[in-house]
Amino acid sequence: MSKALAVFHGRFGRATVYQLNRPFNMHAHREGHLIFHVGGTPARIDVCDERWLLAEDSIVAVNPWEPHNFVPTDMENGAIFFVLYVNAEWFAPDAARGHSLRFGRTCFKRTATLDRHIRRSAALVCGAPSLSSLDCELRQLIDSCYDESWQCSEPVQEARTAITDFRVRKSIKLMSESPGAEIELDSIARASGLSRPHFYRLFRTQTGVTPNLYLNTLIMEQALDALVATEVPIADIGFDLGFSSQSGFTRFFAANVGMAPTEYRRAAKVLRP
């Protein structure tokens, strides 16, 4: 069973150490995403229809809103991964919102220097650090990974431009006002003045993800915030997010995070200034 060994939420985003042995659903984050292997068997990471091997000599970087999932190679014992979710505004607060953090390559070499830094940072996360020490350590690690990703000769595609179609902007506003599993995307399409097929095509063209994946991301953000920032019972969190049962919410959460919400809440801590 997958489990969280350490989870910290802070200004930088999230720093986590997971033991994972189950695949995820395809999902996305508005944060940048760095994935490091720190023990056990390698894993495969699918990012934007390409598959990459994550092992001790590689790093996988996922840009904001890029669809991706995790596919373990050892379903029995799993392996240990250090994962960072990086707020773009923390990384570059003066840059345009949503376009400030973009890695140059999805998979790149884990140099000896980076390896030492990764293992030191993972140990610090597991050792219940102070906010100041973790913030400084992660800043250096993320900057180093960012620079290394741009050392490659074949960079990824340029970032998508801002969402220009007012109907897609309206649909995002409607979904963001009260994200929940009960939202009917067909109704969102009609309210935005689009037929269902046109809505799905246009939304993916403008954002790079499907409406379903975008909505799931919004729901997950609400769920994570409620789990770590409140003591609301998990069943009530699920009901507030439109799930008809706690088991339905648990299945959704596990498919996107790799573990049950009870397991995530047990390990999660919030680092405050």
C-alpha positions in Angstrom: 0.0 0.0 0.0 1.4 3.4 -0.9 2.0 5.8 2.0 3.3 9.2 2.8 6.6 9.2 4.8 6.7 13.0 5.1 4.5 15.9 3.7 5.1 19.6 4.2 3.1 22.4 2.8 4.6 25.9 2.8 5.1 29.1 0.7 7.2 27.1 -1.8 4.4 24.6 -2.5 4.7 21.0 -1.2 7.6 18.8 -0.3 6.8 15.1 0.0 8.5 11.8 0.5 6.3 8.9 -0.7 6.6 5.1 -0.8 4.6 4.4 -3.9 3.5 1.1 -5.4 0.3 2.0 -7.3 -0.3 3.8 -10.5 -2.0 7.2 -10.6 -4.7 8.5 -13.0 -3.5 11.0 -15.5 -3.6 14.3 -13.7 -2.1 17.8 -13.6 -1.0 20.6 -11.2 -0.9 24.3 -11.5 2.5 24.0 -9.8 5.8 22.9 -11.4 6.7 19.4 -10.4 10.1 17.7 -9.7 10.3 14.0 -9.1 13.3 12.2 -7.7 13.9 8.5 -7.1 15.6 7.9 -3.7 15.2 4.1 -3.0 13.9 0.9 -4.5 13.1 0.0 -8.1 12.8 2.7 -10.8 9.4 3.9 -12.1 8.0 5.2 -15.3 6.5 8.7 -15.6 4.2 9.6 -18.4 4.2 13.3 -19.3 2.3 14.7 -22.2 2.1 11.3 -24.1 5.8 10.5 -23.6 7.1 7.9 -21.1 10.3 8.5 -19.1 12.3 6.2 -16.8 12.9 7.7 -13.4 15.9 6.1 -11.7 18.8 7.1 -9.5 20.6 8.8 -12.5 17.7 10.9 -13.8 15.2 13.6 -12.8 11.8 14.1 -14.2 10.4 17.7 -14.3 6.8 18.5 -15.1 5.7 22.0 -16.1 2.5 23.6 -14.7 -0.6 22.0 -16.2 1.2 19.3 -18.1 -0.8 16.0 -17.9 1.2 13.2 -16.3 1.0 10.0 -14.3 3.1 7.6 -12.3 3.6 3.9 -13.2 5.6 1.8 -10.7 7.6 -1.2 -11.8 7.3 -3.0 -8.4 3.6 -3.3 -7.4 4.4 -5.3 -4.3 7.1 -3.3 -2.4 7.1 -0.1 -4.3 9.9 2.5 -4.1 10.6 5.7 -2.4 10.3 9.1 -4.2 11.0 12.6 -3.2 8.6 14.9 -4.9 8.4 18.7 -5.0 5.4 20.8 -6.1 6.7 24.3 -6.8 4.5 27.4 -6.7 5.4 29.5 -9.7 4.9 32.7 -7.8 7.3 31.6 -5.1 9.9 30.6 -7.8 9.7 33.9 -9.6 7.2 36.3 -7.9 7.8 39.2 -10.4 7.1 37.1 -13.5 3.7 36.9 -15.2 1.3 34.6 -13.4 1.3 31.1 -14.8 4.4 31.6 -17.0 7.1 32.1 -14.5 8.3 28.5 -14.0 9.0 26.3 -17.0 11.7 23.6 -17.1 13.8 23.2 -20.2 13.5 19.5 -20.5 11.2 16.8 -19.0 13.9 14.3 -18.2 17.6 15.2 -17.5 20.7 13.8 -15.9 21.1 13.7 -12.2 24.6 14.8 -11.7 26.7 13.8 -8.7 26.3 17.3 -7.2 22.5 17.2 -7.7 22.4 13.7 -6.2 24.0 14.9 -3.0 21.7 17.9 -2.8 18.6 15.7 -3.5 19.5 13.2 -0.7 20.3 16.0 1.7 17.0 17.7 1.0 15.0 14.5 1.3 16.6 13.7 4.6 15.8 17.3 5.8 12.1 16.8 4.8 11.9 13.6 6.7 13.6 15.2 9.7 10.8 17.7 10.5 12.8 20.9 9.5 12.1 24.5 10.4 10.5 26.7 7.8 13.7 28.8 7.3 16.0 25.8 6.7 13.7 24.0 4.4 12.8 27.1 2.3 16.5 27.9 1.8 17.4 24.3 1.0 14.6 23.8 -1.5 15.3 27.2 -3.2 18.9 26.0 -4.0 17.7 22.6 -5.2 15.0 23.9 -7.4 17.3 26.5 -8.9 19.9 23.9 -9.6 17.4 21.6 -11.3 16.0 24.4 -13.3 19.4 25.4 -14.6 20.4 21.8 -15.3 17.2 21.3 -17.3 18.2 24.1 -19.7 21.6 22.7 -20.3 20.2 20.2 -22.8 20.3 20.8 -26.5 16.7 19.8 -27.3 14.4 21.9 -25.1 10.7 21.3 -24.8 8.1 23.3 -26.7 7.5 26.9 -25.8 4.9 27.5 -23.1 1.3 28.0 -24.3 0.1 31.6 -24.6 -2.5 33.0 -22.3 -6.1 31.9 -22.6 -7.6 34.3 -25.1 -11.0 33.0 -25.8 -13.6 34.6 -23.5 -15.8 31.5 -23.5 -13.0 29.4 -22.1 -12.2 32.0 -19.5 -15.9 32.0 -18.6 -16.0 28.2 -18.2 -12.9 28.3 -16.0 -14.5 31.0 -13.8 -17.6 28.9 -13.5 -15.6 25.8 -12.5 -13.4 27.8 -10.1 -16.3 29.4 -8.2 -17.3 26.2 -6.5 -15.4 23.2 -7.8 -17.0 19.9 -7.1 -17.6 16.4 -8.4 -21.3 17.2 -9.0 -20.5 19.8 -11.6 -21.9 18.9 -15.1 -19.5 20.0 -17.8 -22.3 19.9 -20.3 -23.9 22.7 -18.3 -20.7 24.6 -18.1 -20.4 24.3 -21.9 -24.0 25.7 -22.4 -23.4 28.5 -19.9 -20.3 29.5 -21.9 -22.2 29.6 -25.1 -20.6 26.4 -26.7 -21.8 23.0 -27.8 -20.3 20.1 -26.0 -17.9 19.0 -28.8 -16.8 22.6 -29.5 -16.3 23.2 -25.8 -14.1 20.2 -25.3 -12.0 21.0 -28.4 -11.6 24.7 -27.7 -10.8 24.2 -24.0 -8.0 21.7 -24.7 -6.6 23.9 -27.5 -6.5 26.9 -25.1 -5.4 25.2 -21.9 -3.6 22.1 -23.0 -5.8 19.8 -20.8 -9.3 18.5 -21.0 -12.1 20.1 -19.0 -12.4 17.0 -16.9 -8.7 17.1 -16.0 -8.9 20.8 -15.2 -11.9 20.3 -12.9 -10.2 17.4 -11.2 -7.2 19.6 -10.5 -9.4 22.3 -8.9 -11.1 19.6 -6.7 -7.8 18.2 -5.6 -6.5 21.6 -4.6 -9.6 22.1 -2.4 -9.2 18.7 -0.9 -5.5 19.1 -0.1 -6.2 22.5 1.5 -9.0 21.1 3.6 -7.0 18.1 4.7 -4.0 20.0 5.9 -5.5 23.3 7.1 -8.6 22.1 8.9 -9.8 19.4 11.2 -13.0 18.8 9.2 -13.8 15.1 9.0 -12.8 13.5 5.8 -16.4 12.4 5.0 -17.5 16.0 5.3 -14.7 17.2 3.0 -15.9 14.7 0.4 -19.5 15.8 0.7 -18.5 19.5 0.5 -16.7 18.6 -2.8 -19.8 16.9 -4.3 -19.0 13.3 -3.6 -22.0 11.2 -2.5 -20.0 9.0 -0.2 -16.6 9.0 1.7 -15.6 5.9 -0.3 -16.1 7.8 -3.6 -14.0 10.7 -2.4 -11.3 8.2 -1.2 -11.2 6.5 -4.6 -10.9 9.9 -6.3 -8.1 11.1 -4.0 -6.1 7.9 -4.1 -6.3 7.9 -8.0 -4.8 11.3 -8.1 -2.4 11.2 -5.1 -1.6 7.5 -4.8 -2.9 7.0 -1.3 -6.0 7.5 0.9 -6.8 11.0 2.3 -6.5 9.6 5.8 -2.9 8.5 5.0 -2.1 11.9 3.5 -3.6 13.9 6.5 -1.7 11.7 9.0 1.7 12.7 7.4 1.0 16.3 6.4 2.3 19.3 8.2 2.1 23.0 7.4 5.3 25.1 7.7 4.4 28.6 8.9 6.7 31.7 9.1 
